[in-house]
Amino acid sequence: MAPADAIEHLVGMQAQLPNAPYVALWSRLAGFETAALSELVANRRAVRMSLMRATIHLATADDALALRAVMQPALERDVIRNSTFGGTRLAGLEMDAVLAAGRDLVADRPLTNTQLRDALAARWPDRDPAALAYAVRGLLPMVHVPPRGIWQRSGPIALTTVEAWLARSVDPVPDLDTVVLRYLGAYGPSSVADAQAWSRLTGLREVFDRLRQRLAVFRDEHGRELFDLPDAPRPDPETPAPPRFLPEYDNVLLAHADRSRFVDDDVRRRIQAEGLAVGSLLVDGHAGGTWTTARLDGTHVLTVRPIEPMAPSDRDATAAEGARLLEFLAPGSTRREVRFGNPA
């Protein structure tokens, strides 16, 4: 599968950390090369913007325009209810005027958050400038422009509107039914609550009921309804699932309200105790540990921290996959090493 097709199949990819989608695609696609994704971003065929759960996602240009319209209600709630930047800090504002000013400010050139905040403060000196900038970033469809998002390159977060960047507008009519079907194609079988957790939209029961005749319906061990596309793959439970290294905030671990299919509650708490900037290791399809990388005394080191002591066969398979990951992350290095730390 080509990278753009994979990004669309996954209905966008988590991208708070710019390099995370590269590792996520490497874990999913045969023969993936970083240049293929960097080219999509550089040529404006893929963009990073706030979408599901009001978090930064990488989406193709077509999907950015389609998904933004569907996710707008969740993004508006995020701004209004935000305990730090919303609420009373935005009360009494003529929001249309604020958004029009924000759109004009980034029309000619992308601005960093600081630049946007300072420019808005000059227009509304008696208001909280951070709240003004947060409202503009959340309520307008804005994209993070390169070089951020290009492999192994960096730069400040600079924003402009999707219209200015793509010379196209957000789809005027949200197509929620299609997005739900695509969600199931990537993450089903799933419940209504799962889809709502993935998107942070509300009221999806009506959508699922409307689509029910087009879906396969199951019940889980707790009696909850699960929905899927009729022709979606549902492998036998005994199908081998080799170790897989997932980046920070990978989609597959955030796409359900009930995440027990991938990670037990106790295991999730132990992983979260490791901090946010760690990747997850899947062993036999379940979260089996965390991983980090560092350069130590000239050696590129990948450190795996298992949740529980690993069987020798799983440890060997994890070490082999880890060596492949290091080759991907540090292709020019002659000193690479996979290490196993104490259980998390």
C-alpha positions as CSV (number, residue, x, y, z in Angstrom):
1,M,0.0,0.0,0.0
2,A,1.3,3.5,-0.8
3,P,1.7,5.9,2.1
4,A,-1.1,8.2,1.0
5,D,-3.5,5.2,0.8
6,A,-2.4,4.0,4.2
7,I,-3.0,7.4,5.7
8,E,-6.5,7.5,4.2
9,H,-7.2,3.9,5.3
10,L,-6.4,4.9,8.9
11,V,-8.6,8.0,8.5
12,G,-5.6,10.2,9.4
13,M,-2.7,9.5,11.7
14,Q,-1.7,10.8,15.1
15,A,1.0,13.4,14.6
16,Q,1.6,15.4,17.8
17,L,5.2,14.4,17.4
18,P,6.2,15.1,13.8
19,N,8.2,11.9,13.3
20,A,5.6,9.6,14.8
21,P,3.7,8.9,11.5
22,Y,6.9,7.8,9.9
23,V,7.4,5.1,12.5
24,A,3.7,4.2,12.3
25,L,3.9,3.7,8.6
26,W,7.2,1.8,8.8
27,S,5.5,-0.7,11.2
28,R,2.6,-1.1,8.8
29,L,4.0,-1.0,5.3
30,A,6.4,-3.2,3.5
31,G,9.3,-1.2,2.0
32,F,8.3,2.1,3.4
33,E,10.8,4.9,2.8
34,T,10.7,8.2,4.7
35,A,11.2,10.2,1.5
36,A,7.8,9.1,0.3
37,L,6.0,10.7,3.2
38,S,8.2,13.8,3.3
39,E,7.4,14.3,-0.3
40,L,3.6,14.2,0.4
41,V,4.0,16.8,3.1
42,A,6.4,19.1,1.1
43,N,4.1,19.0,-1.9
44,R,1.0,19.7,0.1
45,R,-0.6,16.4,-0.6
46,A,-0.7,15.7,3.1
47,V,-1.1,18.1,6.0
48,R,-0.9,18.2,9.8
49,M,-3.9,19.8,11.5
50,S,-6.3,19.5,14.4
51,L,-8.9,16.8,13.7
52,M,-10.1,13.9,15.8
53,R,-10.2,14.6,19.5
54,A,-8.9,18.1,18.8
55,T,-5.5,16.6,18.4
56,I,-2.9,17.0,15.6
57,H,-3.3,14.5,12.9
58,L,-1.6,13.9,9.5
59,A,-4.2,13.6,6.8
60,T,-4.1,13.6,3.0
61,A,-5.2,17.0,1.5
62,D,-8.5,15.5,0.4
63,D,-9.2,14.0,3.8
64,A,-8.2,17.2,5.6
65,L,-11.0,19.0,3.8
66,A,-13.6,16.3,4.3
67,L,-12.8,15.4,8.0
68,R,-12.5,18.9,9.2
69,A,-16.1,19.7,8.5
70,V,-17.2,16.5,10.3
71,M,-15.0,17.2,13.4
72,Q,-15.9,20.9,13.7
73,P,-18.4,20.4,16.5
74,A,-15.8,18.6,18.7
75,L,-13.3,21.3,18.0
76,E,-15.7,24.0,18.9
77,R,-16.5,22.2,22.2
78,D,-12.8,21.9,22.9
79,V,-12.3,25.7,22.6
80,I,-15.5,26.7,24.5
81,R,-15.0,24.2,27.4
82,N,-11.2,24.5,27.7
83,S,-10.4,25.2,31.3
84,T,-7.2,27.1,30.5
85,F,-8.1,29.2,27.4
86,G,-11.9,29.0,27.0
87,G,-14.9,29.8,29.2
88,T,-14.9,33.3,30.7
89,R,-11.7,34.3,28.8
90,L,-13.7,34.3,25.6
91,A,-17.0,35.6,27.0
92,G,-18.4,38.6,25.3
93,L,-16.1,38.5,22.4
94,E,-17.4,39.0,18.9
95,M,-15.9,35.7,17.7
96,D,-16.6,36.2,14.0
97,A,-14.4,39.3,14.2
98,V,-11.7,37.5,16.0
99,L,-11.7,34.7,13.4
100,A,-11.8,37.1,10.5
101,A,-8.7,38.8,12.0
102,G,-6.9,35.5,12.5
103,R,-7.7,34.5,8.9
104,D,-6.3,37.7,7.6
105,L,-3.2,37.6,9.7
106,V,-2.1,34.2,8.3
107,A,-3.2,34.8,4.7
108,D,0.0,36.3,3.5
109,R,2.5,34.1,5.4
110,P,2.3,31.4,8.1
111,L,2.7,32.7,11.7
112,T,4.0,31.0,14.8
113,N,1.7,30.9,17.8
114,T,3.7,33.7,19.4
115,Q,3.3,35.9,16.4
116,L,-0.4,35.1,16.1
117,R,-0.9,35.8,19.8
118,D,1.0,39.1,19.6
119,A,-0.9,40.3,16.5
120,L,-4.3,39.5,18.1
121,A,-3.3,41.2,21.4
122,A,-2.7,44.4,19.4
123,R,-6.3,44.3,18.2
124,W,-7.8,43.2,21.5
125,P,-5.4,44.6,24.2
126,D,-7.9,44.0,27.0
127,R,-8.3,40.3,26.4
128,D,-6.1,37.2,27.1
129,P,-3.9,36.9,24.1
130,A,-3.3,33.2,24.6
131,A,-7.0,32.6,24.7
132,L,-7.5,34.6,21.5
133,A,-4.8,32.6,19.7
134,Y,-6.2,29.3,21.0
135,A,-9.7,30.1,19.7
136,V,-8.3,31.0,16.3
137,R,-6.2,27.8,16.1
138,G,-9.2,25.7,17.2
139,L,-12.1,27.2,15.3
140,L,-10.4,28.0,12.0
141,P,-9.2,25.1,9.8
142,M,-5.5,25.7,10.1
143,V,-2.5,23.6,9.0
144,H,1.1,23.2,10.4
145,V,3.4,24.0,7.5
146,P,6.7,22.5,6.6
147,P,9.6,22.0,7.4
148,R,7.8,20.7,10.5
149,G,6.5,17.3,9.5
150,I,9.5,16.6,7.2
151,W,11.6,13.6,8.3
152,Q,14.4,14.5,10.7
153,R,13.8,18.2,10.1
154,S,12.4,20.6,12.6
155,G,11.3,24.2,12.9
156,P,8.7,26.2,14.9
157,I,5.1,25.4,14.6
158,A,3.9,27.8,11.9
159,L,0.2,28.0,10.9
160,T,-1.9,29.2,8.0
161,T,-5.4,28.3,6.9
162,V,-6.2,25.3,4.9
163,E,-7.6,27.5,2.2
164,A,-4.4,29.5,1.9
165,W,-2.2,26.4,1.9
166,L,-4.3,24.1,-0.4
167,A,-6.2,26.8,-2.4
168,R,-9.3,24.8,-1.6
169,S,-12.0,25.1,1.0
170,V,-13.3,22.7,3.6
171,D,-16.2,20.6,2.4
172,P,-19.3,22.6,3.0
173,V,-21.5,19.6,3.9
174,P,-20.2,17.2,6.6
175,D,-20.6,13.6,5.5
176,L,-20.7,11.9,8.9
177,D,-22.0,8.6,7.5
178,T,-19.0,8.1,5.3
179,V,-16.6,8.9,8.1
180,V,-18.2,6.3,10.4
181,L,-18.0,3.7,7.7
182,R,-14.4,4.5,7.1
183,Y,-13.7,4.4,10.9
184,L,-15.1,0.9,11.0
185,G,-13.1,-0.1,8.0
186,A,-9.9,0.8,9.9
187,Y,-10.9,0.0,13.5
188,G,-13.9,-2.3,13.6
189,P,-15.5,-4.2,15.1
190,S,-16.4,-1.3,17.3
191,S,-19.2,0.0,19.5
192,V,-20.9,3.4,19.2
193,A,-18.9,4.4,22.3
194,D,-15.7,3.4,20.6
195,A,-16.4,5.7,17.6
196,Q,-17.3,8.5,19.9
197,A,-14.1,8.1,21.8
198,W,-12.1,8.1,18.6
199,S,-13.7,11.2,17.2
200,R,-14.9,13.0,20.4
201,L,-18.2,13.5,18.6
202,T,-21.5,12.9,20.3
203,G,-24.8,11.5,19.2
204,L,-23.4,8.8,17.0
205,R,-26.0,6.3,18.0
206,E,-28.4,7.8,15.4
207,V,-25.7,7.4,12.7
208,F,-25.1,3.7,13.5
209,D,-28.8,3.0,13.6
210,R,-29.2,4.7,10.2
211,L,-26.3,2.5,8.8
212,R,-27.3,-0.7,10.6
213,Q,-28.7,-2.5,7.5
214,R,-25.3,-2.0,5.8
215,L,-23.2,-3.3,8.7
216,A,-22.3,-6.6,10.3
217,V,-23.4,-6.6,14.0
218,F,-21.9,-8.7,16.8
219,R,-21.9,-8.7,20.6
220,D,-18.9,-8.8,22.8
221,E,-18.4,-10.8,26.0
222,H,-20.3,-8.1,27.9
223,G,-23.2,-8.0,25.5
224,R,-22.4,-4.7,23.9
225,E,-23.1,-4.3,20.2
226,L,-20.1,-4.1,17.9
227,F,-20.4,-3.0,14.3
228,D,-18.2,-3.8,11.3
229,L,-18.2,-3.7,7.6
230,P,-19.6,-6.9,6.2
231,D,-16.5,-7.7,4.1
232,A,-13.9,-6.5,6.6
233,P,-11.1,-9.0,7.6
234,R,-11.7,-10.7,10.9
235,P,-8.8,-13.1,11.4
236,D,-8.9,-16.2,13.4
237,P,-7.9,-15.6,17.0
238,E,-5.0,-17.9,16.6
239,T,-3.5,-15.9,13.7
240,P,0.2,-15.1,14.6
241,A,0.8,-11.5,15.5
242,P,4.5,-10.7,15.5
243,P,6.0,-8.0,17.7
244,R,5.3,-4.5,16.4
245,F,6.9,-1.2,17.6
246,L,4.3,1.6,17.6
247,P,5.1,5.3,18.0
248,E,3.9,7.6,20.7
249,Y,0.1,8.1,20.6
250,D,-0.4,5.5,17.8
251,N,-4.0,5.5,16.4
252,V,-4.6,1.8,17.1
253,L,-4.3,2.4,20.9
254,L,-6.6,5.5,20.9
255,A,-9.4,4.4,18.6
256,H,-11.7,2.8,21.1
257,A,-13.4,3.6,24.4
258,D,-12.8,-0.1,25.4
259,R,-9.1,-0.5,24.8
260,S,-8.9,-3.9,26.5
261,R,-8.5,-5.6,23.1
262,F,-5.0,-4.2,23.0
263,V,-4.1,-3.3,26.6
264,D,-5.5,-4.2,30.1
265,D,-6.3,-1.3,32.4
266,D,-3.5,-2.2,34.8
267,V,-1.0,-2.4,31.9
268,R,-2.1,0.9,30.5
269,R,-1.6,2.6,33.9
270,R,1.9,1.1,34.1
271,I,2.7,2.3,30.5
272,Q,1.4,5.8,31.3
273,A,3.6,5.9,34.4
274,E,6.5,5.8,31.9
275,G,5.5,9.2,30.7
276,L,4.0,10.4,27.4
277,A,7.1,10.3,25.1
278,V,7.4,6.6,24.9
279,G,6.4,4.2,22.1
280,S,4.4,1.0,22.7
281,L,5.4,-2.5,21.9
282,L,2.8,-5.0,20.8
283,V,3.5,-8.7,21.6
284,D,0.9,-11.1,20.2
285,G,-1.4,-8.2,19.5
286,H,-1.3,-6.8,23.0
287,A,0.7,-4.0,24.7
288,G,3.7,-5.8,26.0
289,G,6.0,-3.0,26.9
290,T,7.4,0.4,26.0
291,W,10.4,1.5,24.0
292,T,12.7,4.6,23.7
293,T,15.7,5.4,21.7
294,A,18.8,7.4,22.6
295,R,22.4,7.9,21.4
296,L,24.8,6.8,24.1
297,D,28.5,7.1,23.6
298,G,28.1,7.1,19.8
299,T,25.8,4.0,19.8
300,H,22.2,4.2,18.8
301,V,20.4,2.3,21.5
302,L,16.8,1.1,21.5
303,T,15.7,0.2,25.0
304,V,12.7,-2.1,25.5
305,R,11.0,-2.3,28.9
306,P,8.7,-5.3,28.9
307,I,5.5,-5.3,31.0
308,E,6.2,-8.8,32.1
309,P,9.1,-11.1,31.7
310,M,9.1,-12.2,28.1
311,A,9.2,-15.8,26.8
312,P,12.5,-16.5,25.0
313,S,10.8,-16.7,21.6
314,D,9.1,-13.3,22.1
315,R,12.3,-11.7,23.3
316,D,14.2,-13.0,20.3
317,A,11.5,-11.8,17.9
318,T,11.3,-8.4,19.6
319,A,15.1,-8.0,19.4
320,A,15.0,-8.8,15.7
321,E,12.2,-6.3,15.0
322,G,14.0,-3.8,17.2
323,A,17.1,-4.2,15.1
324,R,15.1,-3.5,12.0
325,L,13.6,-0.4,13.6
326,L,17.1,0.9,14.5
327,E,18.2,0.4,11.0
328,F,15.3,2.5,9.9
329,L,15.9,5.3,12.5
330,A,19.6,5.4,12.1
331,P,20.5,4.0,8.6
332,G,24.0,5.5,8.5
333,S,25.0,4.3,11.9
334,T,27.5,1.4,12.3
335,R,26.8,1.1,16.0
336,R,23.3,0.1,16.9
337,E,22.1,-2.0,19.9
338,V,18.8,-3.3,21.2
339,R,18.7,-3.5,25.0
340,F,16.0,-4.8,27.4
341,G,15.4,-2.9,30.6
342,N,13.6,-3.9,33.7
343,P,9.8,-4.6,33.4
344,A,7.8,-1.4,33.4
